[in-house]
Amino acid sequence: MTSGDSELPRAAWVALYPTNRAEFDSGRLEHLSGDAWLLDGTELERHVLRRCRQAGFEPRVAGRLFSHEALLYAVQRGLGVTILPSFVTAPPGTVQLRPLVPPAYRELLVLHREEALTRRSVALTLDVLVTAAAAPSAHEPVRNRTP
């Protein structure tokens, strides 16, 4: 049995913060060091902690939520700031975002058995994932999306 992988386009990490927070023009994490942070308890949290420590501070964790939707809602409610991949979606005007400086990226792969690609359902699913990840709307910043 052989395995394969299909690379999906990489997504930039972006800082999300409430609309009522002062503008965060720099994109530098150290400028968010005084904010409460919302994390998710996954590899994303480890990434955020590592990036914050590299920027010279330990984030003050206000909560751990376990989905992008929950993190978005908490940021919208002004409970803190977070970092998510740039493909997140939110209604316009509900959160602000800023690409990180220096930039950071999330790289995703779809792992599969090569033989499985002979099954139409597997091949179609892989095609849908690759197509969706490559769509321009998957890489637009949240603030530029329209409903």
N, C-alpha and C positions, 0 to 999 in steps of 0.2 A: 504494500500500500504506500503510495507516495502522496505527499501533501504539497500544496501550493499556497500562494498568497496573492492577493490583489491589493495593491496600494490605493488608498483613497487620497484625494487631495488634502494637504495639511491645512489646519485651521489655526489662525492666530489666536492667542489668549488676549482677552480684553478685560479691563477693570470696569465693573459696573457699580454705579453709585446713585443715590437718590437724586431726583430732580431738584429737591430743595437744598442740596449741598452746594457749597461754592464750587465753581468750575475747577476742574482738575486738568489743566492744560498740558502739564508736562508729561504725563504718562508714566512718571517715575514713582515706583511703589513707596519710596520713603516719604513722599508727600501725602500718603494715606496712613502714615504710622500712628496718628492720633485717632483714627476712626475705629469703630467697632467692626469686627470682621465676621462674616458668615461663611462657614466652611461646610464640607459635605462628607467627611469621613472616608473618602476614597483616595485613590492615587492623586486626584485633583488637590485634595487637602495637603498631601505631602508635597506636591509641587508648589502650592501657595506658600506653605511654611518655609520651604527651601528658598524660594525667591525673596520672601520678606527678610529672612535671615541674611541673605546675600546683600540685601539693601541696607542692612544695619539695624533692624528692629525685630522684635518679637510681637506678632500681631495679638491684639486683645480680642479673643474669641468671644463673640456675643451669642453664638448659637451654631449648632450643627444640624443641617437639614439634608435630606437624602434624595433630592431630585433637583434638576435645574429649575423646574417650575416653582418649587418651594423657595429656592434661593432667589429667583426673580421676584416673587411676591414679597418676600421679606425685604429686599432692597427697595421695591416700590413703596413699601410702608415706612421706609426710613429707619429700619432696624440695623443697618450696617452696609458695608461694601463687600464685594466679592470679586473673584476672577472666574470667568467662564469662557468657553470657546466662542469664537466670533459667529458661529452659525446659530446661536440662540435666537429665539424670536420673542418679541414683546410688543405690545401695542405702542404706537408712537407716543412720545411724551411721558412714558411711564418710568423710564430709567434713563440715565446718561451713561455713556461708555467712552472709554478712551483706550486705544491700543497701548500696550506696554512698551516702555523704553528702558532698556533695550528690548527688542521684540522677543517673544517666546511663542513656540508653536506646538500644536498637538498633532501628532502623526498617527494615523489609523491604518490598520491592515485588516482585511478579511481573510482568515485562515480557512482552508477547505481541503478536502481530499481531492486529488486530481480526478479520480474516477467518478466522484460525485457530480462533476460538471457534465457528465453524459446524461444526467437526469434533468429533464426540462425545468422542473420546479427550482432546482438548485441554480441552474444557469440563469434563469429569469430573475431569481432573487438577487444574485450577484450583480447582474446587469442593472437592476433597479437601484441597488445600493451605490454602485459606481456612478451612475447617471445622476442620482440625487445629490451625491456629494460634490459632483463637478458643476452643478447648476449655479449660475451666477448668484441667485438669491441665497444660496447656502453660505455665501461669503460676504454678503452685504452687512455693514454694521447695523445694529439694532435701530439706532436713531434715524436711519435713512429709509427704513421700510415703511410702506404704506399699508393700511388694512385691506 
